[in-house]
């Protein structure tokens, strides 16, 4: 009686055929390794086919996934410093109390006057000033503490100005403010309002 689990000898592949099939399988595996596995897993693309197929992107984590974030994207974002205006920098705190001030000065023809705020670096205020009776020349500037005479930094200069509004942040410890000069023939009255964080506002 013939054992049904044993194939007849003439149905079994020969050793030569087995060797040929093994060689073909190894060749296919080698081709897949070079063209698919190496580009996708390690970014190695000796044939250039992986790049054309977009497989090398998989090794760097930059493959497109629609709207979903990749881990590489999340890591990159978490390592960034907070940008200006982001929720992480929305609150600015000052050890200096908030205050409001108003100064009114009258300039005779060809007269100049300064109004300054004493501030620490980083402190800031909102300002608004208006000239009545004529236009003036203005130099908004600041001096460092214990600066030499005539040593200052100009932030903004203008001629024939009648008003200005904005925000200022002190770049260094010192005094910061305005110098106005009346170059007209009639008196000019300037009213300046400030609100923010600084030690005091005063006229020189």
Residue, then its C-alpha position, 0 to 999 in steps of 0.5 A: x500500500x502506498x503512503x499518501x503523504x509521500x510524493x512520488x520521486x518523479x514529482x519532487x523538484x531536482x536539486x538543480x531546480x531547487x538551487x535555481x529557485x533559491x537563486x531567483x528568490x535571493x535575487x528578488x530579495x536583493x532587488x527589493x532590499x536595494x530599491x525599497x527597503x534601504x530607501x524607505x528605512x535608511x534613506x540609502x538610494x543607490x539606484x535613485x528609484x526610491x527617490x522617484x517613488x517617494x520612499x526616501x521621504x519615509x526615512x526622514x519622517x516627512x512623508x505627507x499624511x494629509x492634515x495629520x502631524x508627524x512626530x518630526x513636526x511635533x518635535x520641531x514645533x516643541x523645540x521652537x522658542x515662543x514667537x512674538x505674539x504667541x500665547x506663551x508671550x501674551x502676558x508681560x509683567x512689570x515690578x513697576x506700578x502702572x501710572x498715568x501722567x499728563x504734561x502741558x508745556x508752552x514753547x515761545x518762538x524758537x524755544x525748545x523743551x524736553x519731557x522725559x520718563x525715567x525707565x528701566x530696560x523693557x518697561x513701556x508706555x503708550x503715549x499721545x501728544x498734540x501741539x496747538x498754535x502751530x507745528x514743531x520739530x520733535x526728536x524722541x530719544x533716550x539717554x543711558x544712566x550717567x551718560x556723557x553730555x550730548x550722548x543720546x540715542x534718537x528713536x524718531x525725528x520729525x519736522x512740522x509735526x502737530x501730533x503723534x500717538x504710539x507705544x514705546x519700550x525702553x531699550x536700556x535703563x535711563x531717561x526717554x522722551x521728547x525734545x520739541x522745538x518751536x520754529x514758528x513765530x507764535x507760541x505753541x502749547x504741547x500736551x503729552x499724555x502717557x500711561x504705562x510702566x515707568x518711574x515718573x514723567x517730568x519736564x527738563 
